[in-house]
């Protein structure tokens, strides 16, 4: 990358206005050939709108897009692809009923005479791409049979089918394992070496500082500046994004703890996890940390009645209990904020009020009708309490930012007045400003006397919010740390299975 090079892609003064909202206000930035350029900003900063303009989904109201040295007008995603602009979307856009090969070459299937599909060529081309990605499936596999992580790898494979000038990755690692992330970063390195310009959108600071060359920041629809990655740090980027500094230190508070709300003794669930024992007190946040497949989410699902344990005991307020279903868990005061808030925690086509009151709609009925006034009162209470930013209860949840969607899910369960609140990956896909708000909310809930379990794949997060940390490896608890004794080194050792002393 040199100062004399022509940018692979340049955006100049892009403006986009919707009724009552100026979503983009004169945004300009460029990406050079062979550069990984991060685009960062809070949810609602304008990143998605800018990418939709670049991809031909929206037409800008002002400004222009230049590819190489040629100004272009993108009128559709197909035209963007024809101009050499490829997108790897966070939200999967695959046809699950078709094979991997058909998805990768959808609309561009190789043909024989008389328009017949050349299946041999199709499968050979696809398998050559899949070999680069080091995946365990082949071209003929039905996409619907793949895990979410492997479906994301199919999305990534699409970018390798054309001679791309620029590739946009939108939160590409959100559903990938650590091993798959390494493969992805290798692919990005190969694209970079081939002179492809890359725009990398992510909320994960460790990824940004690992693979990018420059960082451009949007705030409130405006371009706020570009930093060289090697010459800046997380504090500077965060302040540019949100206009203030954040407290990202580890939790060193010593809360007044109440009685044991939940105790688990020798709980096992087949091969998923074995002989798990722990307790959570009122006023305490217990963090569960471990690698993908360690069994953390499966324990939460068991406590919420989604899985049946093969052995062991669950006690609530000292009384042994059996949790047969989610309805049973809710009735006994256990609530679960799931890892996949969009797929499992929300109905995106419903409004904020209806999402908030969904679990208790039977209790809010007056004869054959739902009591609208009671529902609105509940929504208003938790909107104010959690600082949910929405024009009103009629707003569709699908139109909210990730942080506000997560607050809707949390508010939904708080309105049920649970004894135990389980939060699985509380800030996945959430910007750094909203992440700080969610962390503060979790600590506030503990201070109010809730017993809270937090499951997280992010070490800074689990260190920041937890009073104690349960380290898991391969379905077993290796060690339980207090906030005073935990270090990054001993936590990594425990989740890697390198120590089993003081096993919980």
N, C-alpha and C positions, 0 to 999 in steps of 0.2 A: 504494500500500500504506500503510494507516494503522493506528494502534493500535486504532481502534474497529471495524475490519472484522471480520466473522466469517470464520474460516479456511475455505478451500475444502475442506480435508481435515484431519482431526485424528486422531492415534492416541494413545490414552491407556493407558499401563501394559500394553502388549502382552506377553504371556508365551507362549512356545511351548517345549514340552519333548519331546524324543525319548528313547528308551531310553538312559539313562546320560548324556544331554547336555541341558543347559538352553540351547537355541539363542538364545532371546530372554528377557531378564530385566527386565521392566517398562519397555519402550521407549516413550517418548512424544516426539512432535514434531508440528509442523503445517506446512502450506504455505498461504500466503495467495493470494487471487485476484490474478492479474497478477504473481506472483512466480516466479522460477526458484530453486528451493531444492535445493542439492547434498546428496546423501547419500553420505558417504564412510566408508571403513574398509578394513582389510586383508581379503584373501580369508579367509573363515571368520569374519568379524566379525558376521555375521547379516543383511547387507543382502538377500541373495537370499531368505532365510527370511521376512524382514519383507515383502518384496514379494509372496511367495506367499500370505502371510496376507491382505494387502490385496487380492490378486486372486482370493481364494476357493479357491485350490488347497489351502491348509492352513487348518484351523480353529484359532483361538487358544485356549489353555488359560486365559487371563485377559486382562482389559482390554477395550477397545471401540474401534470405528472410528466416526467421526462425519463425515458428508458434509454440508457446510453446517451446519445446526442439527439434523440428524436422525441419531441413532444407527442404524447399519445392520449387518446380518449378511450377509457375503458367503459364499454357499455354492457358487459356481461362477464361472468367468471370465465367463460370459454375464451372470450377475447383476451382477458388478462393472461390466461395460460398460453395463448397463441403468441403473446408479446414476451413470453419467457418469465412470467411472474407466477410462482407456485405457492400454494398455501397448505400448511399442515395445521388443521384446525383442532382446537381443544375439544369442541363438541363433535363427536364422530358423525360422519356423513356417509356411512357405508350402507350398501344393500345387503342385509344379513342373509337373504335367500340365495345370493349368488356366491360363486367361488371367489377365492382370493384373487386369482388371475383376472376374472371378469371385473372385479371392483377396481383393480389397479389400472386396467386399460379400458374402463367404461367409456363408451363413445368413440373409442379408437381401436377396436378389435382388429387384428390383422386378418386380411381377407384373401380367399382364393378366387378362382374363376366363379362367375355368376353370384358373387356376393357371399359365398359360404365362408364361415369363420374358419381360419387356419388354426385349429386347436393346438397342433404340435408346436407351431411357432409361438403361440400365445403362452403355453406352459413353459417352453424353454426360456423365453425372455423373462418371464416372471420368476422362475426358479433362480436365474442368474442374479436378479435383484435381491431375492430373499437370502441367497447365500452371503451377500455382502452384509446383510443385517443379522446374520447368525441366529436365525429363528428356528424353531423346532417344527414348524408346519411347512407344507408345500403349496404349490400353485392351485391344486385341485381342492384344497380344504374349503369347506363351507364357512364363510365368515361368521355366521350365526353360532358355529360350534367353538369359536375362539373366545378366550378370556378378553376382558376389556383392555388389558395391557397389550395383548397380541393384536387386537383390532387397531390399537394406536400405532403399532408397528406397520400395519397395512397402510394406514394413512401416510406414514412416513415414506413407505415404499413408492407411493405415487409421485413423490418429488424427484425420484431417481429415473423416471421414465422419459424425461424430456431434457433438452439442452437448456437448462434454466439460466437466466441472468440474475435472478434474485429469488430466494426462497424465504417465506415468512413462516416461522415456527411460533404458534400461539399456545403457550403453556404445554409444551410437548411432553413433559415428564410427569404430568399430574397423575397418571395412572400406571407409570412404569416402575418396575423393581429397580434396585440399585444396579444389578447386572445389566438390565436393559438400558439404563441411563448411560452406562459406559459405552455400549454399542452405539447409541444415539450420538454421543459426543464424538466417537470415532467417525461416524458418517458426516457430521458437521465439519470435522477437520478435513475430511476428503473433499467435501464441497468447497471449503475455503481454499485448499491447495489447488483446486481446479479453476479458481478465479471467480467463483460464484459469490455474489453479495448476499448476506444473510441478515434478516431482521429477526431478532429473538425476543419474544415477549414472555416475561416470567415475573412472578412475585418472589422467586427464590433467590435471595441475594448470593448464596454460596455458588449457585450456578452462574449467575451474572459475572461474578468476579473470577470464575474458573475459566470461562470460554470466550468472553467477549473482548473486543478491542476498544469500543466506545459505547457510551451510554447516553441516550437522549431521553429527556423527561418531559411529559405533558402534565399540566395541572389546569383544571377548569377549562379544558378545551384549547389551551394556549401552549405553545412551545416555550419551555422554561430554560433550555440550555442543553449543551452536549459536553460531556466530560470524558477524558481519556481514562479507561478503566485502571490502567497501571498507575495513574497519578491521583486517584481519589480513594475514598473509603465509604463504608456503609452509612456513616453519620451524614456525610456530605450529600450522598444520593437521597437519603431519606428526607433531609431538610429541604432539598430541591423539590421533592415530590409533594410534601404536605405542608411546607412552610414552617415547620417547627421541629424540635428535637424530640426523640422518644426515649423512654426509659426501657432499655432492653436488658437490664441487669438480671441476675438470677434472683429467685425469691429468697429473701433472708428474714421475712417476717416470722414471728412466733405467735400464731393465733391461739386464742383460748379454745381448747377442744372440748367438745361435749361427749356424750355417751357414744358407744359403738352403735352405729345405725345399721351397718351391714357387715356380716362376717361370713367368710367362705372357708370351709374345712375340707381338704382332700378332694377337691372337685376335679373330675376327669370327664372328657368327652371323646371317647374312641381314641383315634390317633392324633386328634387336633391339639389337645393339651392334656397333661396328666398331673395329678396330685397337687393341685393349685390351692394354696391357703393364703388368705390375707384378710384384713379388716379395714373399714373406713369409718371414721368418727364424724360426728356432726361438727361443722366448722373446719373441716380438713379437705384439702385437695390431694388425692393420691394419683400420681401420674404413672401410666404404663408405657414403657419404652422398649422397643425391640425391632429387629429386622422384619421385613415382610415374611409372613408365614410363622411368626413366633407364637401365634395363638391369642393375641390380645383382643382382636375384634370378636373372635369366637367365644371368648369368655363373656364379653358384653352381650352378645346375642343369647347366650345361655341365661344370663341374669334377667334378660328382657323376655324370656319365654319363647325365643325363636329356635332354640336348640334344646334338646333334652340331654341332661348329663348322664353318663354311664355309671357314675358313682360320686359320692361326696355329699356334703351337706351345705345348705344355705340357711343362714339365720338373719332375721330382721328384728332389730330391737331385742336380741337375745332369744327369740323364739324360732325354732326350726320351721321351715316352710318349704313348700313345693310350688314352683312357678310353672304352670302348664301352658301358658299362652301370653302374648303381649297384653291382652285384656286383663289377664290375671296379674301380670306385673304392674300395670297401671293402677289397678284396684289396690295393690299392696304398696303403692307409693314409689315405684321405680320407673324412671323415664329415661329414654335413650334418644340422644341427638345423633343420628346415624352418620357414617362416613360420607355417604353419597346423598347430600342434602337435596339435590334436584330429583334424583330417581326415587329416593325412599322417604325423604323428610317433607317434601312439599308437593302440592298439585299446582304446577306452574300456570295452568290456565284459569285458576281460581283467584279471587281477590285476597287481599291481605287479611281481612276480617275472617273470612271463611276458613282460610288456612289456620289462623290462630286458634279458632274455636272448634276445629274438626273433631278432636278426641272427645269433646264433651257435648256434642250437639244434641244427644239424647236428653241430657239434663237441662237443655235450654229450650225445650219445646213447650209450647202452650197449646194443648190440644193437638191438632194436626199440623200446627205451624211452628216454625222456629221463631223465638222471641228476638226480633232484630235489635231492639233496644239493649237487651242483655249482652248480645254479641258485640255490639259497638262499644259498650262500656268496658268489656274485657279488652278489646283491641286498644281503646284509648289508654287504658291503664298501663298496658305493657309497652305500647309505643312510647309513652312518656318515660316509663321506668328504664327502658333499654335504649332510648334515644334512637328509635327506628326512623330513618329519614324517608318519608314517602308523602306525596301530596294528600293522601287520605286513605281510608279503608277500602275504597273501591279500586285502587290501583292493583293491577294484576301482579302477582308475586314474580312472575317471569320477567317483568320489566325492572325489578330492583337490582341493585348491585349485589355482589356476592356476600359482602359483610352484612347488609340489611336482610338478605334472605336468611343468613345464619341466625340473625337476631329474631326473625319471625319463628324459626324452628325452636329456638330456646324459649321464646315467650310462650309458644304453644304449650310446652311442657311445664313451665313455671306456673302457668294459669291453672294447672292441675294440682299444684301444691305438693310436689313429690317430697319424699324423705331422702331419696338417693337420685342424683342426676348424673347420668353417664354421657360424656361428650366424646365422640369418636372423631379424631382429626378435626379439631374445632376451627382451624383457619386454613384448610386446604383451598387453594384457589382464591385467597383473599389478599388484598393489597396490604402493605405494611402499616398504613394508618388504621384501617379497620381491624387488622390483626391486634394492634395494641389495645383497641377498644374491647375486643373480645377477651383478651387476657385480663384486663381490668375488671370486666364483668364477671369472669370466673372467680377471681379473688374476692370480689364484692359478695358474690353468692355464698362463698364459704364463710365470710364474715357475718352473714345473716343467719348462719346456722345450717346451711345445706351440707350434706355429705356429697362430695363431688369426685367422680372418677374421670380423669382425662387420659385419652389414648392418643399418642402423637408419634409421628415419625421424625419430628424435628427436635433435635437435642436442645437448642436454645429455648424453644417453647416449653418443653417439659421441665427444664431447669428454672424457667422464669415463673411458672405458675404453681409448682408442686411443693407441698410440705414434705411428702415422702415420694420416692420413685421406685417402682417395681420394675426390675430389669428382667426381661424374658428372653429365652433362647430355646428354639425348637420345642415349643409347647410346655416348657417348664420355667418356673420362677427360679432364677439363679441367685438373686440377691435383692434385698430391699434396703434402700439408702434413705437416710434423713437428709434434709437440705444442707445440714452442717457438714456431713462427711462425704457427700458425693463430689466427685471430680469428673471431668470429661474422660480422663484416662481410665479410671476404674469402672465408669459406666460403659465405655466401649468394650472393655475386657469382658464385662458380665454379659452383654448382649451378643458377644462373639463366642460365648461358650468357653472362654479361656480360664474361667475361675468358677468354682462352685462352693467356695468357703462362705460361711455365714449364709447358706441358702435359706430362703424364707420358707 
